[in-house]
Amino acid sequence: MSKPAESGEAGRIEALKSLRTTLDWLGDEVHSIANEVDPVIEMTAITKAFDGSKALVAENIKDYPNARMYSNLYATPERTARLFGVPEYKDIKHKILDAYRNPIAANHVESADAPVQETVIAAEDIERVTDILPIVMHTNQDGGRIFGSGCHLIGPPWVPGGGNTISMYRMAFRDNQQYASINMVPGGQGDVVCQRHPGEKIPITVNCSPPVGAELMAVGTLNPVIFPGQTDKIGMAGALQGSAVDLVKAKTVDAYAIAQSEWVMEGYVIEGERVWETDQAEQLGRQGEAPLHPEWARYMGRAYRTPRAFELTAITHRADKPFYYTPHFGAIWYTIPFVCASIYEMCERMAPGFVLDVAGFTGLTTWGGIVVQVSKRRRSDEGMQRNIMGSIMSVHRGLRLCVVVDEDIDIWEPEDVLWAIESRVSPRRDVVVYNEYGRGQAFQPSELKTGQISVADGGLGLDATVPLDQKGQFERAVYPVAEMDFSRWFSDQEMADLRNQQDRYFKFLARTGYA
């Protein structure tokens, strides 16, 4: 692999125009696997075994000589920050909000300039989708080979207010079925579009392995209340990668595809056409009982009869060994910034300047929880942290935990957050249950009620802030680290060696002087 001639931000922008150039640009951060890999079980096991490390590229796929697979592209916060073009991972949410305010409109190209249309296969020439696409099977408990790596693009005039919506939904292409299932997140923008058109066929393209900006916009969760339907997600994708996303007219439907993708499935979403996701689910005839595959909450997902279906009309792809993406549900560094951006934007609208930062980390999962850092500037700010918690729990359906802390707590250090909870939360006064029996998130098993799917048993709010009138009782002990000249006792190498031995949290405490 070779790196682009340009470096810095210009090099990043050029590299992110396609997945291929991105992988070249990452250089040593990508590990290639030469030996044959089976998309059934083996690829996902490899992905999980080396999650949080290098991006992985499998060059030799069993039964698919003209395909490659990749995974773990966003497996570390450092690499994710590099892809977004920001110095630190915590800054990504601001990049997302800037992209929302300053989108770069899509660039429309002809088919001759669209690598993804180098090969076109009509639906009537496809016996099974799995003959063409190396769709993975994650675990031995899976209900089959479930397609979960497509970026679903719906454009005008179907999206309310115009613009383009792009999301990632799971699909199941079962043998001898007229239509595939497509499971859209309830309340999301794709779901809203479809509900507005009952019984209609909505043209759509399913883009697999597009440029990074588009993939991040598809997998990232932007709250539809805060970012309405007319939000130009393709324009945001362009702003994230630094250049316009190339769109090309689809071959068989009145829609557009992402020209620099590796694969595209063209077709229609049919609202009201119900399809079971797996054979076992259909045999049982009951929702949410048959196993599917691992879900975002890290539990085994369950199969459903989806309220809409997908009709395939064609598959297009690059001629030279197109890359197929392997979804993984461990490292979720690519989704957290979007949740943080949505919450930060909402809080800034409610109380400008009150919320300093919003954080999430892997232990909280995609929808599971959030930590908010606030600054009580005056007496009238007291209580606003409770308003913030209630609003977050109401707007972000399925959120189970919201912790609010003061400005002296590092919200990106989980142990510091736990210390704040342990030392500042009164179980009687500061633990609040919000949204009890409100609309929940079906992917969280504890929210499922008998006969009532997706009904929440409430979200937990923890007010770990210090009351303004008690600030003096909660003053953190600080050692005079900043005042010391440690070169009196240690060489530079000795200090470096000692600091390398420190746990991350102790490095934070040492840097701040906090006890």
N, C-alpha and C positions, 0 to 999 in steps of 0.2 A: 504494500500500500504506500502511496505517496501523498505528501502533504501539499496543500496549495501554496503557491509562491508567496501570497500575501499573509501577513501575520496580524495580531491584534484584532480589533473589532472588524476591520475590513475582511480579514481572513475568516472570522466567524461567520459573517454575513454570507460570504461566498460559499463557505462549507455547508451551511444549513439549507441550501437550495434544494438538496435531495438527501435521502438517507445515505446513499453511496458516498457522496462527498463528505458527509458528516463522519462516517466511520473512518474514512481516510484521514480526516483532520484529527481525529482523536488519537491516532497512531498507537502508541504503546498501551493506551487504556483499553484496547480491544484485544481479546484473545481468540485466535482462530482454532477450531477443532477440525482436524483433518480426517480422522476415522469416521466411519459411518455412524449416524445417529438416527434412531427411530423416533418419529414424531409421537408415537404412542408410548407414553410413560417416560421414555429415556430423556427426551429433550427437557421436559419440565423437571425431572429429577436432577439433571445437571444444573438447570437454572436455580433451583432451590439450594442445592449443595454449595453453590458459589455466589449466592445472593449477597449484595453488599460489597462486591469486588469489581473486577473488570467487566466490560461489556463482552458478550460471548457471541461468536459467529460460527455456526455449524456449516461447513462447506459441502458435506456429503450426506444427503438425506436419503434414508432407505425408501425405495420405491419411487423416489422423485428426483431423477437425475438432473432435471432442469430447474432445480429450486435450491435455495439456501434458507437458513433460519437464523434469527438473531434474538437476543434477549438481554436483560439486565442493563439496558442502555441508561436508564435513570436510577440505577441501584445505589448511588451514593449522593449525599447532598452536595458534595464538592463538584462532582461532574454535572449534576443537574444545574447548579449555579453557573458553571462554565457554559453550558448550552444556552442558558438564558442571557448570558453576557453581563452578569453582575458579580461583584467581588465576593459577596457572602450569600449563603442560602437564604438567610432571613430577609434579604432585600428583594427577593423574587416577587413578593406580593405587590411591591410598588411598581415593578416592571409591568406586571399584569394590569394594574390600574392605569398606568400610562398608556398601555396598548389600547385599553378600552376608550380612553379619551382621544387618542391619536392613531386610529387604525390606518393601515396602508391598504387601499382598495386592491382587489384581485386584478390580475393581468390575464386577459383572455387570449389564448393561442389557438392556432390551427392544429389539426390532428397530426400533421407531418412534424410538428414541433413538440409532440406529446409522447415521450418514451413509453408511457403506460399503454398506449394504443398500438404498439408495434405488432402485437399478436391479438387477434380478436376471435373468440370462440362463441358461436351462437348457442342459445340454450338448447335448441333441438339437437345439437351435436354433443351434449353433455349427458352422460348416463348418470354419473354420481359426481357431485362437487368434490368429494374426497379423492377422486381420481386425478384431480388437477391441483387442488390446494392441499398442502400438508397440514391439515387441521390436527391440533394436538389432543391428546387425552392426558389429563393431569395426574390422576390417581387411580388406583385399582378399584375405588368405590364409585368412580364417575359413571354417569348414565350413558356415556358414549363420547364421541368426538364432537365437542361443542366449539363452534366458531365464536371467539370473543375478541378478535383483534382488528375489527373493521371500524373505520371512521365514517359514520353515516352522515352524508351531506344532503340536506334539503334546502332548496333555495326559493327565490321568488317564483310565482306569486303566493306560494303556500305558507310562508312564514308570516305571521301577523306583523304588520308594520314594515315588511320588507326585510332585506338582509339574508344572511345564510346561517343556518344552525348546523353544527357539527358535533356529534356525540358518539360514544362507543357503547354498543348494545350487544348482548349475546344472541346468537342464532343457532339453530339446530337444523341441519339438512339430513333428514331421515330418509332411508331408502323407501321407494315406492310412494312417496308423498308428493302431492301436487305442489304444495307450498312449504316453505321453511317457516319455522317459528321465529319471531323477533320480539324480544322482551325489552321494552322501553321503560326506564325508570318512571314510575307514576309521578305526575306533577312536573316532570322535566319538559324542556322545550319541544323535543320530538313528540312526546305524549300529548302535549297541548295542541300541536299542529294536527295530529291525527284525529283527536277528539272533535276538532272543528269540521271534519270532513267524513262523517259516518258513511260507510258503504262505498267510498270513493277509492280509486287507485292513485296513490301519490307517487310521482316519479322520484327516485332516489338513487344515489350511487354509494357503494360501500367501498371505501378506499383503504387498502391495506398497505402499511408501511409508506405513508406519505412523508414529506419533509417534517422535521421535528416540530416546527411551529404548529402545524395543523394537527399532528398527533397529540401534542400537549393540550391544545384547545379541545380536542375530542374527549380525552380521558379526564381532563380537569373539570371539577364541579363548580360552575358559576351559578349562584342561586338565582332562579328565574324571577323572584320578587325584586331583587336588587338590580339584576341585569335583565331587562325585559326582552321579549321576543325579537324586537327589531335590532338588538345588539348584533353588529356585524362580526361574527366569530372568525370568518375567513380573513377579514381585515385585521382583527386582533392577532391572528396567527402570523400575518405578514409583519405586523409591528414587532412581535416577539422575535422573529427570526431576522428582522432588519431589511427584508425585501418582499415585494409582492408575491403572493402565492399564485402560481400559474394554474388557470382553470381551462378545461377543454370540453366542448360539447360532447355528451355521451353518444355512443353509436346507435343505441336502440331505444332510448327514452329521452323525454324532453327535460333533461337535467344536465348538470355539469359535474365533471370529475376532476380530481386533482392531477394535473398532467405529469407531475414528477413522482407519483406513487409507483409502487412496484406491481401491485395488482389492483383491479377494480372489478367489483360485481355490480352490474347494472340491473335495475328492475323497479318494481313497485311495492310500496307498502299498502296493504289492503285493510282498511279499518273495518272491524267487525267480523273478519274471518278468523275464527278461533282454531288454534293449532296446539296440540300437546308437544312439549319439548322432547320427551323421550318415550320409547316404547313402553317401559315399565310404568310411567306415569299414566299413559293412556289405558293400559291394562287395569291399573288400580282405579282409574276414574276419579281420583281425588287430588285436589290442589295441595302442593307443598309437602308431599310425603316421600315421593321417590327421590333418590339422590341424584344430584346433577354434577357439580364440580366445586372446588373451593371458591368461596365468595370473599368479598372485600373485608368482611368482619373476621375472616380467618376460620370460619366454621364451614362445614360442608354445606353447599347450597342445595336447594330443593327444586324440583322440576314443577312447572306450572302449565296450564293451558293458557296461552297468551291471547290477549283480546284482539290481536291483529296478526297478519301473516306477511311473508315476503315472497313475491313472485320474481324468479330469476329470468332475465331476458338475454344476458350475455356475460361473459368474463373476458376482460382484456388484461394484458400484462406485458411487461418488458420481455424482449426476446432472450436476453442473456441472463440466465439464472436469477430470476427475481427473488428478493428477500421476503420471507414470511415472518411476522412478529409472533413471539411466544409470550402471551400474557403471563404475568406473575403477580402474586398477591401477597408477597412478603414485604419487600421494600416499596414503600408508597410515597417516595420523595417527590414524584411527579404530580401527585394530586393534592398534597397538603397545601402548597402555596395558593391554589385556587380557592380553597375553603377559607384560608386566612385572608385573602384579598376580599372575598365577599363580606366577611364579618367586619373587617377593618373599614370597608367602605360604608357599611350600614351604621357602625358606631360613630364614624366621623360625621355622618349626616345627622345623627341624633344629638351628639354632644361634641362639637369640634374641639380637638385638642385634649379631650379627656382620656381617650385610649391612646397609649403610647405604642403598643405593639400587640400582635396576635401571633400565637405559636401553636404548632401541632407537631407531633413526632410519632414514630412508628407504633408505639404502644397504644396510641389512641385510635388507630385505624382511620379510614377515610372519612366516615361520617360520625365516628364515635365520640370525639371529644375535642376540646379546645381550651387553651389557656390565654387569658386576656390580662394585660398589664395596664393599669390605670394610674393617673396622677390626680389626687384630690387637692385642688388648688385653693379652694375656699370652702366655707361652711356649707354653702348651698350645693356643693358637689356630693356631700354625704347622702347616700341612698341611690345615687345614679348608677352605682355598680350593680344594684339589684334590678334596676330598669334594663340595664344592658343585658344581664343574664336572662331575664324574662323574654326580651326581644329575640335574642339569639336562639333560645329554645323554641320559640313559636315559629320563627321564619325558617330555621334550618331543621326541617323535618328529619327525625331520626337521630339527632344529636343526643347523646346520653349523658354527657358530662361537660360542664362549663365551670372552670376555676378562674376566679378573679383575684389578682394579687397587686401589691403596691410596686412602685418604681424601683425599690431596692432589691427586688427579687428578679433573678435572671430566668426568664420564662423558657429559654432554650436549654436550661439545665434541669432535667426532670427531678433530680434530687433536691435542688433548691426549692422547686415548687412543692415537693412533698414536705420539706421542712416548714414551709409557710403554712401548709394545711395542718400539720401536726402541732404547730405552736401558736397559730392565730385563729383557728376555726373553733367557735363554740358550737358543739353538737346541737344545743337547744336553739341557738339564735341564728347561726350562719349556714345551716344546711336547709336548702329549699327544694321542694319538688315542684317542677313546672310541667304544664301541658299534660297533666294526667288524663288519660283516655282520649287524648287528641290523636291526630293523624300521625302515624309512625313510619318506620322504614322496614319493609318486609325482610330485608337481608339481615336484620338483627333478631335472632331467634327468641330472645327474652321478651320481645314485643308482641309475639304472636298470641292471640287469644282464641279460645275455642269458638269456632264459627265466625271469628272476626279477624281477618288477616290485616296486618299493618295498623293495628290499634296500639298506641303506646301505653305503657304503664308509667310514663313520666320520665322527664330528664332531671338529672341531679345537678343543682347549682351549689357551689361552695364559695362562700364569700370569705376569702382568706386575706382581706384587707384589714388594716388597723383602723379602728374608729378615730376620727380626727382628734377628739378630746382625750385620747389615750396614747398619742404618739410617743410621749416620753417614756412610757412603760415598755415600748417595743423597739427601743433603739439597739441596732445591731452592734455587737462588740467588734471593734476594728483594731487590728494590730498595725503598728507603724511600718508596714512593709515598704511603702512608697518612700519613706524617709531614709532607708538604709542603703549604704554602699556595700553590697555583698562581695565586691572584688577584694575587700580587706581580708576575706576568709576563703574565697573560692576563685579558681581560675575560670575563664570563660568556658572552657571545655568541661570542667567539673560541674558548673552550673547547668550546662546543657544536658549532661549525662543525668544529673539529678532530676531535672524537669521532665526528661523523657521517661523516667520511672513513675512519675505522678499519674494517678488517675485523672480523667478529664475534670471531674468535679473539684478535686483538690487543686488542680491548676487554676480553676476559677477562684476558689477561696484564697489561694496564695496571691493571685494577681490583685484581688480587691482588698486583701487584708482582713476579710470577714472571718469571724470565729466559726 
